[in-house]
Amino acid sequence: MSRLLVKGGRVVDPSQGIDRALDVLLEDGKVEKLAARMGVSRSQLYATALASLVERHREDLITSRLNEIYGPGGEESSLDREAALLQSRSLPRGRQ
């Protein structure tokens, strides 16, 4: 199941008298249908939505949220030893 949450997107629906910023959740095939109607791929739709979020909330939202998670007293941001070892083993070795 694919899901896309568009926060603060402009919603225009003249039949209901709506023309304002709203949060919209697109689920299941609706993401694909919206992308097709806009003439873009699903990946491009996600990228556009993410770029819009980052542009509008660049520092205040994103930085503060990351600081809550990984800041002092928060979650450790480094890989645990076993995951780091597995990751290093999966990387291609340079030529000798």
N, C-alpha and C positions, 0 to 999 in steps of 0.2 A: 504494500500500500504506500503510495506517495502522498506526502503532505507538504503544503507550503503555507506559511503564515506571513501575510503581508501586513505589517504594522504601519498604521498611519497613512495608508494608501488612499488616494482620492477615489471615492465611489460616486458614480453618476448613474442614476436610474430615474429618468423623467417620469416613468409610469408611477413611481412611488414618491416623487418629489424629493429625492435624495441627491444631494450634491455637497458632500463634505468628507473630511478625513475620517476613515474608519479602519479597524483591524478586520481583515478578511482571512478566513481559513479555507483553503482549497484542499479537498481530500479526494482519494481514489482517482478516477479518470478525469476529474475536473481540471487538474493541473495540465494534463496533456491536451485537453480540449481548449483551455485558455491559450496555451502556447501555440497550438495550431491556428486558432483564430487570430492571434497576433502575428503569425507568420515567423515564429522563432522556434528553436528547439527547446525542449524542457530544460536542458542544461543552461541555455542562454537565459531563460526565464528566471531560474534560480539565481544565476550570476547577477542578473540585473536587479533582482529583489535584494540580494545581499549587498551589492554595491550601493544601492539606495539607502539601506539601513546604515551602513558604515559611514556614508557621506553625511547623513543627517544626525547621527549620534556618535560621531567618531570618537571623541575623547571622553565625554561625560559618561556615557552608558558603557561602552566597551571596556575602557581602562578601569573604571571603578569596579565593574563586575569581575574582571580578571583579578584585580587586587583583592577583592573579597574572597575569591577562591584560592589564589596562590600567595596572598600576602601573609604577614606575620600571623601565626595562629591558624592559618588556613591549610588547605590541602598541599601536600608536597608535590612539586611540579616535575621532579626528575623521575626517570624510569626506575623501577626497582632493579636490583642487581641481575636477577634472572632474565627479565625482559630486555635489559641492555645487552646482556651476553648473547641472547638469541638474535637480537637485531644486528649486532656486530658480525655474527656468524653468517647472516643472510646477505651481507653486502659483498659485492664482487671484489676480489683481490686485485691489486695493481700488478702490472707486468714486472717481472724480476729480471 
